[in-house]
Amino acid sequence: MKVLIADDEPMARDRLRMLLAEHADMRLVAEAGDGSAALDACAEHTPDVVLLDISMPGIDGLEAARHLATFDPRPAVVFCTAYDEHALSAFEAAAVDYLVKPVRRERLAIALDRARTFVAGRAPRHEDPAPAEAGATNGTGTNGAGNGKRRSHLCARLRGSLRLIAIEDIRYLQADEKYVVVHHARGEDLIEESLKSLETEFADNFVRIHRNCLVSREELVELRRASDGRIEAVLRHGDKPLEVSRRCVPHLRDMVRHL
């Protein structure tokens, strides 16, 4: 199985590399010193197992794991950290094991066995279907990040590499078949997540205006009626207004009044 090590401490990477060498079926394909580099390396090498530190500069291991959960195929994540207080958050991020540094030989062997079981039984990830308009929420749902902490970025995969998109740079999100188009300050990208899960996780950041569209609360300027009677949302940085469904109008009108 292909393995990636992500840790900002060279000595910790050295130890894991040495211990991995004792497992003939494990092949180290890449190393990374922070969460962003780890995600890039995972996109390039598609490892089966990621040995992931939690406390790293920039994107930490917990957020990196939440991004890895959207990968297809999804790698088995084993956290390797100097602190034990993150254990609950680690398992909520769907890690297969949690090792405290210095990593012991026998504990790594157990973790790798769990990773083998995970990889043998994993199935392709499927997107949640887009919600029917009747089931659209008013933006008050709870966040779906698992451990109560929202991601700071979304992750778009681009021909073997990744682009991280800061949540504050996103203007609106629009469903397009099995993808979501992220319209942001630098352009637009496709991500393989469902609009429903994004609405749940980022309820404080985005509001639903249509069954296929979420808009940044910071971007919404006004609602106006088009010549054909449809209601449209005007965005702060939008080059064209976006259609608003009738079901979403009352909540949006109340929101715009309080801008």
PASEBA-1860 file (N, C-alpha, C; in nm, 3 decimals):
! residues 259
1> MKVLIADD> 0.084/-0.119/0.000/0.000/0.000/0.000/0.088/0.125/0.000 ~ 0.038/0.229/-0.065/0.112/0.355/-0.072/0.086/0.439/0.053 ~ 0.193/0.496/0.109/0.184/0.571/0.234/0.241/0.710/0.215 ~ 0.175/0.809/0.276/0.226/0.946/0.281/0.245/0.986/0.426 ~ 0.357/1.050/0.457/0.384/1.102/0.591/0.373/1.254/0.586 ~ 0.293/1.312/0.676/0.279/1.457/0.685/0.308/1.502/0.828 ~ 0.419/1.571/0.847/0.460/1.618/0.979/0.559/1.732/0.959 ~ 0.546/1.839/1.038/0.637/1.952/1.021/0.770/1.932/1.094
9> EPMARDRL> 0.784/1.819/1.166/0.909/1.791/1.237/0.989/1.685/1.161 ~ 1.108/1.723/1.108/1.190/1.626/1.033/1.223/1.500/1.112 ~ 1.249/1.514/1.242/1.283/1.396/1.322/1.164/1.300/1.334 ~ 1.044/1.355/1.343/0.924/1.269/1.350/0.906/1.196/1.218 ~ 0.930/1.265/1.106/0.920/1.197/0.976/1.026/1.088/0.964 ~ 1.146/1.116/1.015/1.254/1.016/1.010/1.213/0.889/1.083 ~ 1.154/0.906/1.203/1.116/0.789/1.282/1.008/0.708/1.212 ~ 0.907/0.776/1.160/0.800/0.705/1.090/0.854/0.633/0.967
17> RMLLAEHA> 0.945/0.698/0.897/1.005/0.635/0.779/1.079/0.507/0.816 ~ 1.152/0.513/0.928/1.227/0.396/0.975/1.133/0.283/1.014 ~ 1.026/0.315/1.086/0.932/0.211/1.129/0.855/0.152/1.012 ~ 0.821/0.236/0.915/0.749/0.187/0.797/0.832/0.086/0.718 ~ 0.963/0.104/0.719/1.051/0.015/0.642/1.041/-0.130/0.689 ~ 0.987/-0.151/0.809/0.973/-0.287/0.862/0.849/-0.359/0.807 ~ 0.768/-0.286/0.730/0.644/-0.344/0.676/0.659/-0.354/0.524 ~ 0.678/-0.475/0.477/0.711/-0.496/0.336/0.600/-0.452/0.241
25> DMRLVAEA> 0.476/-0.452/0.287/0.367/-0.415/0.197/0.337/-0.265/0.198 ~ 0.417/-0.188/0.273/0.397/-0.043/0.281/0.507/0.027/0.200 ~ 0.465/0.115/0.108/0.562/0.186/0.025/0.542/0.337/0.044 ~ 0.645/0.404/0.095/0.639/0.548/0.116/0.647/0.619/-0.019 ~ 0.545/0.698/-0.052/0.543/0.765/-0.182/0.570/0.914/-0.173 ~ 0.552/0.973/-0.054/0.574/1.118/-0.041/0.578/1.157/0.105 ~ 0.639/1.274/0.130/0.640/1.335/0.262/0.600/1.481/0.247 ~ 0.541/1.538/0.353/0.499/1.678/0.350/0.520/1.740/0.488
33> GDGSAALD> 0.543/1.870/0.489/0.570/1.940/0.615/0.456/2.025/0.665 ~ 0.344/2.030/0.593/0.227/2.104/0.640/0.102/2.048/0.571 ~ -0.014/2.094/0.617/-0.138/2.038/0.567/-0.163/2.065/0.420 ~ -0.130/2.186/0.375/-0.151/2.220/0.235/-0.064/2.133/0.144 ~ 0.063/2.117/0.180/0.152/2.032/0.101/0.107/1.887/0.105 ~ 0.051/1.844/0.218/0.001/1.707/0.229/-0.114/1.683/0.133 ~ -0.205/1.780/0.123/-0.318/1.765/0.031/-0.271/1.761/-0.114 ~ -0.174/1.847/-0.147/-0.119/1.845/-0.283/-0.057/1.709/-0.314
41> ACAEHTPD> 0.020/1.657/-0.217/0.087/1.529/-0.238/-0.015/1.415/-0.249 ~ -0.123/1.424/-0.173/-0.227/1.321/-0.181/-0.296/1.323/-0.317 ~ -0.318/1.443/-0.370/-0.379/1.453/-0.503/-0.289/1.394/-0.610 ~ -0.158/1.413/-0.593/-0.062/1.364/-0.693/-0.038/1.214/-0.683 ~ -0.026/1.162/-0.559/0.018/1.023/-0.541/-0.094/0.927/-0.501 ~ -0.213/0.977/-0.467/-0.327/0.895/-0.421/-0.284/0.786/-0.324 ~ -0.228/0.822/-0.207/-0.186/0.721/-0.111/-0.306/0.646/-0.054 ~ -0.280/0.523/-0.009/-0.382/0.446/0.061/-0.388/0.483/0.208
49> VVLLDISM> -0.273/0.524/0.264/-0.263/0.556/0.406/-0.191/0.690/0.422 ~ -0.242/0.775/0.510/-0.177/0.902/0.542/-0.147/0.904/0.691 ~ -0.019/0.913/0.726/0.024/0.931/0.865/0.034/1.081/0.887 ~ -0.058/1.136/0.967/-0.084/1.280/0.967/-0.067/1.341/1.105 ~ 0.025/1.436/1.114/0.039/1.514/1.237/-0.080/1.608/1.248 ~ -0.114/1.651/1.370/-0.226/1.743/1.388/-0.178/1.887/1.392 ~ -0.078/1.918/1.474/-0.032/2.056/1.489/0.072/2.088/1.382 ~ 0.025/2.148/1.273/0.113/2.189/1.165/0.079/2.332/1.125
57> PGIDGLEA> 0.175/2.406/1.066/0.147/2.544/1.024/0.043/2.548/0.913 ~ -0.032/2.660/0.908/-0.134/2.674/0.805/-0.251/2.583/0.831 ~ -0.287/2.503/0.734/-0.395/2.406/0.751/-0.346/2.293/0.840 ~ -0.413/2.273/0.954/-0.366/2.169/1.047/-0.416/2.031/1.003 ~ -0.374/1.930/1.079/-0.407/1.793/1.041/-0.555/1.763/1.045 ~ -0.628/1.822/1.139/-0.772/1.796/1.148/-0.845/1.848/1.025 ~ -0.809/1.970/0.983/-0.874/2.024/0.863/-0.831/1.947/0.739 ~ -0.703/1.910/0.732/-0.657/1.830/0.618/-0.734/1.699/0.610
65> ARHLATFD> -0.760/1.637/0.726/-0.835/1.511/0.727/-0.977/1.530/0.675 ~ -1.039/1.642/0.707/-1.175/1.667/0.657/-1.175/1.682/0.505 ~ -1.068/1.741/0.450/-1.057/1.748/0.304/-1.031/1.609/0.246 ~ -0.948/1.532/0.311/-0.917/1.398/0.260/-1.042/1.309/0.259 ~ -1.137/1.338/0.347/-1.260/1.259/0.351/-1.342/1.276/0.224 ~ -1.313/1.380/0.145/-1.386/1.400/0.019/-1.315/1.335/-0.099 ~ -1.195/1.280/-0.077/-1.120/1.220/-0.187/-1.181/1.086/-0.227 ~ -1.168/1.052/-0.352/-1.217/0.924/-0.402/-1.108/0.864/-0.491
73> PRPAVVFC> -1.040/0.756/-0.445/-1.066/0.682/-0.321/-1.017/0.757/-0.197 ~ -1.084/0.732/-0.088/-1.052/0.799/0.037/-0.939/0.725/0.110 ~ -0.832/0.795/0.147/-0.722/0.727/0.217/-0.757/0.701/0.364 ~ -0.692/0.600/0.421/-0.703/0.576/0.565/-0.613/0.677/0.635 ~ -0.667/0.751/0.732/-0.590/0.853/0.804/-0.554/0.801/0.942 ~ -0.425/0.806/0.973/-0.376/0.774/1.106/-0.309/0.899/1.161 ~ -0.364/0.954/1.269/-0.304/1.072/1.329/-0.185/1.033/1.416 ~ -0.079/1.111/1.404/0.041/1.093/1.487/0.071/1.228/1.550
81> TAYDEHAL> 0.051/1.241/1.681/0.060/1.372/1.744/0.124/1.362/1.881 ~ 0.180/1.474/1.926/0.242/1.478/2.058/0.140/1.499/2.169 ~ 0.015/1.524/2.134/-0.087/1.558/2.233/-0.203/1.460/2.225 ~ -0.258/1.426/2.340/-0.369/1.330/2.340/-0.506/1.396/2.352 ~ -0.510/1.531/2.366/-0.640/1.595/2.385/-0.721/1.606/2.256 ~ -0.659/1.575/2.141/-0.731/1.584/2.015/-0.794/1.452/1.973 ~ -0.790/1.351/2.059/-0.833/1.218/2.018/-0.979/1.216/1.971 ~ -1.070/1.281/2.046/-1.210/1.280/2.008/-1.230/1.347/1.872
89> SAFEAAAV> -1.167/1.463/1.854/-1.179/1.533/1.726/-1.122/1.450/1.612 ~ -1.016/1.375/1.640/-0.953/1.293/1.537/-1.049/1.185/1.489 ~ -1.116/1.117/1.580/-1.207/1.011/1.539/-1.334/1.067/1.475 ~ -1.374/1.188/1.517/-1.486/1.252/1.450/-1.449/1.291/1.308 ~ -1.319/1.309/1.282/-1.270/1.336/1.147/-1.247/1.206/1.071 ~ -1.296/1.094/1.126/-1.294/0.962/1.060/-1.154/0.903/1.045 ~ -1.067/0.928/1.143/-0.936/0.863/1.143/-0.952/0.716/1.182 ~ -0.865/0.631/1.128/-0.872/0.489/1.165/-0.794/0.461/1.293
97> DYLVKPVR> -0.701/0.552/1.329/-0.628/0.534/1.455/-0.563/0.666/1.493 ~ -0.514/0.670/1.618/-0.460/0.792/1.677/-0.338/0.753/1.759 ~ -0.220/0.793/1.716/-0.096/0.755/1.783/-0.032/0.876/1.849 ~ 0.016/0.856/1.972/0.083/0.963/2.045/0.234/0.946/2.030 ~ 0.302/1.056/1.997/0.447/1.054/1.981/0.516/1.040/2.117 ~ 0.633/0.979/2.121/0.700/0.911/2.010/0.624/0.783/1.974 ~ 0.601/0.766/1.845/0.523/0.652/1.797/0.598/0.522/1.826 ~ 0.529/0.429/1.891/0.591/0.300/1.923/0.570/0.201/1.809
105> RERLAIAL> 0.665/0.116/1.791/0.665/0.017/1.683/0.537/-0.067/1.683 ~ 0.500/-0.118/1.801/0.385/-0.207/1.809/0.254/-0.132/1.784 ~ 0.248/-0.004/1.826/0.124/0.073/1.801/0.109/0.108/1.654 ~ 0.219/0.139/1.588/0.211/0.165/1.446/0.165/0.040/1.371 ~ 0.214/-0.077/1.414/0.173/-0.202/1.348/0.023/-0.222/1.360 ~ -0.034/-0.192/1.477/-0.179/-0.204/1.496/-0.252/-0.106/1.405 ~ -0.202/0.018/1.400/-0.265/0.120/1.317/-0.262/0.081/1.169 ~ -0.152/0.024/1.125/-0.142/-0.017/0.985/-0.236/-0.134/0.954
113> DRARTFVA> -0.256/-0.223/1.052/-0.354/-0.329/1.034/-0.494/-0.271/1.015 ~ -0.526/-0.171/1.095/-0.656/-0.106/1.081/-0.668/-0.036/0.946 ~ -0.558/0.024/0.901/-0.559/0.089/0.770/-0.580/-0.013/0.659 ~ -0.516/-0.129/0.670/-0.535/-0.235/0.570/-0.682/-0.276/0.561 ~ -0.744/-0.293/0.679/-0.885/-0.331/0.683/-0.971/-0.224/0.618 ~ -0.940/-0.098/0.649/-1.017/0.013/0.591/-1.004/0.015/0.439 ~ -0.882/0.003/0.390/-0.857/0.010/0.245/-0.924/-0.108/0.174 ~ -0.919/-0.226/0.236/-0.980/-0.344/0.175/-1.131/-0.330/0.163
121> GRAPRHED> -1.193/-0.257/0.253/-1.338/-0.249/0.255/-1.397/-0.120/0.203 ~ -1.310/-0.028/0.160/-1.364/0.101/0.120/-1.436/0.091/-0.014 ~ -1.537/0.175/-0.029/-1.614/0.182/-0.153/-1.602/0.324/-0.208 ~ -1.627/0.343/-0.337/-1.623/0.478/-0.392/-1.720/0.569/-0.320 ~ -1.679/0.693/-0.302/-1.764/0.791/-0.235/-1.870/0.840/-0.332 ~ -1.993/0.856/-0.283/-2.101/0.904/-0.369/-2.150/1.037/-0.315 ~ -2.185/1.126/-0.406/-2.237/1.256/-0.366/-2.380/1.244/-0.315 ~ -2.413/1.326/-0.218/-2.552/1.334/-0.175/-2.633/1.400/-0.285
129> PAPAEAGA> -2.757/1.356/-0.307/-2.838/1.422/-0.408/-2.873/1.563/-0.364 ~ -2.891/1.651/-0.462/-2.929/1.789/-0.430/-3.067/1.787/-0.366 ~ -3.089/1.868/-0.262/-3.218/1.866/-0.194/-3.327/1.926/-0.281 ~ -3.447/1.872/-0.269/-3.561/1.932/-0.338/-3.588/2.068/-0.277 ~ -3.648/2.157/-0.358/-3.672/2.291/-0.309/-3.757/2.291/-0.184 ~ -3.849/2.198/-0.176/-3.937/2.192/-0.059/-3.858/2.163/0.067 ~ -3.740/2.104/0.052/-3.661/2.071/0.169/-3.552/2.171/0.198 ~ -3.550/2.282/0.124/-3.445/2.381/0.145/-3.458/2.440/0.284
137> TNGTGTNG> -3.345/2.468/0.346/-3.349/2.526/0.480/-3.337/2.676/0.472 ~ -3.353/2.742/0.585/-3.340/2.887/0.590/-3.203/2.931/0.636 ~ -3.107/2.836/0.634/-2.970/2.874/0.669/-2.939/2.863/0.816 ~ -3.021/2.795/0.893/-2.997/2.787/1.037/-2.953/2.650/1.079 ~ -2.910/2.567/0.985/-2.868/2.431/1.018/-2.739/2.430/1.097 ~ -2.701/2.314/1.151/-2.577/2.302/1.224/-2.465/2.264/1.132 ~ -2.343/2.289/1.174/-2.233/2.264/1.085/-2.203/2.116/1.080 ~ -2.162/2.069/0.961/-2.145/1.926/0.939/-2.001/1.883/0.940
145> AGNGKRRS> -1.913/1.959/1.001/-1.772/1.924/1.000/-1.740/1.811/1.094 ~ -1.839/1.765/1.171/-1.817/1.649/1.257/-1.776/1.691/1.396 ~ -1.671/1.772/1.410/-1.623/1.805/1.544/-1.659/1.947/1.582 ~ -1.754/2.009/1.510/-1.799/2.142/1.548/-1.711/2.252/1.495 ~ -1.608/2.223/1.419/-1.519/2.324/1.365/-1.529/2.326/1.214 ~ -1.568/2.441/1.160/-1.580/2.452/1.015/-1.442/2.462/0.952 ~ -1.436/2.415/0.827/-1.313/2.432/0.751/-1.291/2.579/0.718 ~ -1.166/2.618/0.698/-1.135/2.755/0.657/-1.124/2.767/0.507
153> HLCARLRG> -1.113/2.652/0.438/-1.099/2.650/0.292/-1.183/2.537/0.233 ~ -1.216/2.551/0.106/-1.263/2.439/0.026/-1.148/2.394/-0.065 ~ -1.157/2.273/-0.112/-1.046/2.212/-0.184/-1.093/2.166/-0.322 ~ -1.037/2.226/-0.427/-1.070/2.187/-0.564/-0.954/2.107/-0.622 ~ -0.985/1.996/-0.690/-0.882/1.911/-0.749/-0.865/1.950/-0.896 ~ -0.739/1.974/-0.934/-0.709/2.022/-1.068/-0.599/1.937/-1.131 ~ -0.636/1.839/-1.212/-0.540/1.759/-1.288/-0.421/1.714/-1.203 ~ -0.449/1.649/-1.094/-0.343/1.595/-1.011/-0.288/1.691/-0.908
161> SLRLIAIE> -0.340/1.814/-0.902/-0.300/1.908/-0.798/-0.427/1.962/-0.732 ~ -0.409/2.049/-0.633/-0.523/2.102/-0.559/-0.519/2.254/-0.558 ~ -0.636/2.314/-0.545/-0.644/2.457/-0.519/-0.727/2.476/-0.393 ~ -0.671/2.546/-0.295/-0.743/2.576/-0.172/-0.809/2.712/-0.187 ~ -0.938/2.717/-0.158/-1.016/2.839/-0.176/-1.066/2.885/-0.040 ~ -1.021/3.000/0.005/-1.062/3.053/0.136/-1.212/3.079/0.137 ~ -1.278/3.041/0.245/-1.423/3.059/0.255/-1.461/3.206/0.237 ~ -1.381/3.297/0.293/-1.416/3.440/0.282/-1.404/3.494/0.140
169> DIRYLQAD> -1.336/3.419/0.051/-1.322/3.464/-0.089/-1.436/3.413/-0.179 ~ -1.523/3.329/-0.125/-1.629/3.268/-0.207/-1.749/3.361/-0.215 ~ -1.798/3.381/-0.338/-1.913/3.468/-0.360/-2.044/3.390/-0.365 ~ -2.044/3.279/-0.438/-2.160/3.190/-0.435/-2.121/3.051/-0.482 ~ -2.207/2.954/-0.448/-2.187/2.814/-0.479/-2.308/2.765/-0.558 ~ -2.284/2.701/-0.672/-2.394/2.661/-0.758/-2.380/2.515/-0.799 ~ -2.483/2.436/-0.774/-2.481/2.294/-0.811/-2.486/2.280/-0.962 ~ -2.405/2.186/-1.013/-2.401/2.157/-1.156/-2.380/2.007/-1.172
177> EKYVVVHH> -2.495/1.935/-1.188/-2.494/1.790/-1.193/-2.428/1.735/-1.066 ~ -2.320/1.655/-1.076/-2.263/1.596/-0.954/-2.157/1.686/-0.891 ~ -2.134/1.802/-0.949/-2.034/1.895/-0.897/-2.100/2.018/-0.837 ~ -2.019/2.096/-0.766/-2.059/2.230/-0.724/-1.956/2.327/-0.781 ~ -2.004/2.432/-0.847/-1.915/2.535/-0.900/-1.896/2.640/-0.791 ~ -1.771/2.664/-0.755/-1.736/2.764/-0.655/-1.696/2.892/-0.727 ~ -1.776/2.996/-0.715/-1.745/3.126/-0.774/-1.676/3.209/-0.666 ~ -1.553/3.247/-0.691/-1.475/3.315/-0.587/-1.397/3.432/-0.646
185> ARGEDLIE> -1.321/3.499/-0.562/-1.253/3.623/-0.603/-1.154/3.603/-0.715 ~ -1.101/3.481/-0.732/-1.000/3.456/-0.835/-1.056/3.382/-0.956 ~ -1.185/3.358/-0.959/-1.243/3.287/-1.072/-1.345/3.185/-1.026 ~ -1.340/3.066/-1.085/-1.433/2.961/-1.044/-1.365/2.824/-1.056 ~ -1.408/2.731/-0.971/-1.354/2.596/-0.968/-1.466/2.498/-0.938 ~ -1.445/2.373/-0.976/-1.539/2.266/-0.945/-1.492/2.188/-0.824 ~ -1.585/2.153/-0.736/-1.554/2.066/-0.624/-1.654/1.951/-0.623 ~ -1.614/1.838/-0.568/-1.701/1.721/-0.562/-1.761/1.707/-0.422
193> ESLKSLET> -1.842/1.804/-0.384/-1.916/1.800/-0.259/-2.060/1.834/-0.289 ~ -2.149/1.797/-0.200/-2.290/1.828/-0.223/-2.324/1.966/-0.167 ~ -2.417/2.033/-0.234/-2.460/2.165/-0.187/-2.523/2.155/-0.049 ~ -2.594/2.046/-0.025/-2.660/2.028/0.106/-2.558/2.021/0.219 ~ -2.450/1.946/0.199/-2.350/1.935/0.305/-2.279/2.068/0.327 ~ -2.256/2.144/0.219/-2.192/2.275/0.232/-2.285/2.372/0.305 ~ -2.414/2.367/0.275/-2.509/2.452/0.345/-2.511/2.423/0.494 ~ -2.504/2.296/0.529/-2.506/2.257/0.670/-2.379/2.303/0.742
201> EFADNFVR> -2.266/2.278/0.679/-2.139/2.312/0.744/-2.117/2.462/0.756 ~ -2.160/2.538/0.653/-2.129/2.681/0.648/-2.255/2.767/0.657 ~ -2.346/2.728/0.745/-2.472/2.801/0.759/-2.451/2.946/0.799 ~ -2.343/2.975/0.870/-2.316/3.113/0.912/-2.259/3.197/0.798 ~ -2.210/3.133/0.694/-2.144/3.205/0.584/-2.232/3.222/0.460 ~ -2.319/3.121/0.434/-2.395/3.121/0.310/-2.544/3.104/0.337 ~ -2.624/3.159/0.246/-2.769/3.147/0.256/-2.821/3.090/0.124 ~ -2.921/3.004/0.133/-2.977/2.944/0.012/-3.072/3.043/-0.054
209> IHRNCLVS> -3.055/3.060/-0.187/-3.147/3.146/-0.262/-3.226/3.064/-0.364 ~ -3.184/2.940/-0.386/-3.248/2.853/-0.485/-3.206/2.711/-0.452 ~ -3.279/2.612/-0.502/-3.243/2.473/-0.474/-3.102/2.439/-0.522 ~ -3.050/2.517/-0.616/-2.917/2.487/-0.670/-2.814/2.595/-0.639 ~ -2.840/2.684/-0.543/-2.748/2.796/-0.523/-2.744/2.844/-0.379 ~ -2.623/2.861/-0.326/-2.597/2.927/-0.198/-2.516/3.052/-0.225 ~ -2.549/3.160/-0.155/-2.480/3.288/-0.174/-2.417/3.331/-0.042 ~ -2.297/3.389/-0.053/-2.231/3.444/0.066/-2.318/3.553/0.126
217> REELVELR> -2.337/3.549/0.255/-2.416/3.652/0.322/-2.353/3.790/0.305 ~ -2.220/3.793/0.293/-2.150/3.920/0.274/-2.170/3.977/0.134 ~ -2.207/3.891/0.040/-2.220/3.933/-0.099/-2.360/3.983/-0.134 ~ -2.459/3.941/-0.058/-2.598/3.974/-0.091/-2.626/4.121/-0.062 ~ -2.662/4.197/-0.168/-2.686/4.340/-0.155/-2.834/4.374/-0.153 ~ -2.909/4.318/-0.249/-3.052/4.349/-0.256/-3.125/4.243/-0.337 ~ -3.258/4.243/-0.321/-3.346/4.163/-0.406/-3.423/4.259/-0.496 ~ -3.443/4.219/-0.622/-3.519/4.303/-0.713/-3.604/4.216/-0.804
225> RASDGRIE> -3.710/4.274/-0.857/-3.801/4.201/-0.944/-3.762/4.226/-1.090 ~ -3.742/4.118/-1.165/-3.708/4.129/-1.306/-3.832/4.163/-1.387 ~ -3.813/4.198/-1.514/-3.925/4.238/-1.601/-4.028/4.127/-1.620 ~ -3.983/4.000/-1.607/-4.076/3.888/-1.623/-4.139/3.845/-1.490 ~ -4.113/3.920/-1.383/-4.176/3.893/-1.254/-4.092/3.810/-1.159 ~ -3.983/3.751/-1.208/-3.898/3.671/-1.121/-3.821/3.761/-1.024 ~ -3.791/3.706/-0.904/-3.710/3.778/-0.807/-3.565/3.739/-0.827 ~ -3.476/3.838/-0.824/-3.334/3.816/-0.844/-3.253/3.872/-0.728
233> AVLRHGDK> -3.139/3.808/-0.700/-3.047/3.855/-0.596/-2.933/3.930/-0.662 ~ -2.905/4.049/-0.613/-2.794/4.129/-0.663/-2.676/4.112/-0.567 ~ -2.561/4.074/-0.622/-2.442/4.051/-0.541/-2.346/4.169/-0.547 ~ -2.270/4.184/-0.442/-2.175/4.295/-0.432/-2.073/4.291/-0.546 ~ -2.027/4.171/-0.580/-1.927/4.157/-0.684/-1.976/4.076/-0.803 ~ -2.105/4.059/-0.815/-2.159/3.977/-0.924/-2.172/4.056/-1.053 ~ -2.145/3.991/-1.166/-2.163/4.058/-1.294/-2.305/4.042/-1.346 ~ -2.384/3.958/-1.280/-2.524/3.942/-1.318/-2.602/3.896/-1.196
241> PLEVSRRC> -2.730/3.933/-1.186/-2.811/3.888/-1.072/-2.840/3.739/-1.084 ~ -2.872/3.677/-0.970/-2.901/3.534/-0.964/-3.048/3.513/-0.932 ~ -3.106/3.410/-0.992/-3.248/3.381/-0.970/-3.274/3.333/-0.828 ~ -3.381/3.383/-0.770/-3.424/3.344/-0.635/-3.554/3.265/-0.646 ~ -3.562/3.151/-0.580/-3.686/3.074/-0.584/-3.791/3.138/-0.493 ~ -3.916/3.117/-0.526/-4.024/3.178/-0.447/-4.019/3.135/-0.302 ~ -3.982/3.009/-0.277/-3.981/2.959/-0.141/-3.878/3.032/-0.055 ~ -3.771/3.079/-0.117/-3.664/3.143/-0.040/-3.685/3.293/-0.021
249> VPHLRDMV> -3.778/3.352/-0.095/-3.795/3.498/-0.093/-3.825/3.555/0.045 ~ -3.923/3.500/0.122/-3.956/3.563/0.251/-3.836/3.573/0.344 ~ -3.762/3.466/0.358/-3.646/3.468/0.447/-3.541/3.567/0.397 ~ -3.518/3.571/0.267/-3.417/3.661/0.211/-3.458/3.806/0.227 ~ -3.587/3.835/0.209/-3.632/3.973/0.227/-3.608/4.020/0.370 ~ -3.637/3.933/0.464/-3.614/3.968/0.604/-3.465/3.988/0.630 ~ -3.382/3.908/0.570/-3.238/3.920/0.587/-3.186/4.050/0.527 ~ -3.232/4.084/0.405/-3.187/4.206/0.339/-3.227/4.329/0.417
257> RHL> -3.344/4.327/0.480/-3.388/4.443/0.560/-3.292/4.474/0.673 ~ -3.221/4.370/0.722/-3.133/4.390/0.836/-2.987/4.407/0.795 ~ -2.961/4.423/0.667/-2.824/4.447/0.623/-2.776/4.585/0.665
END
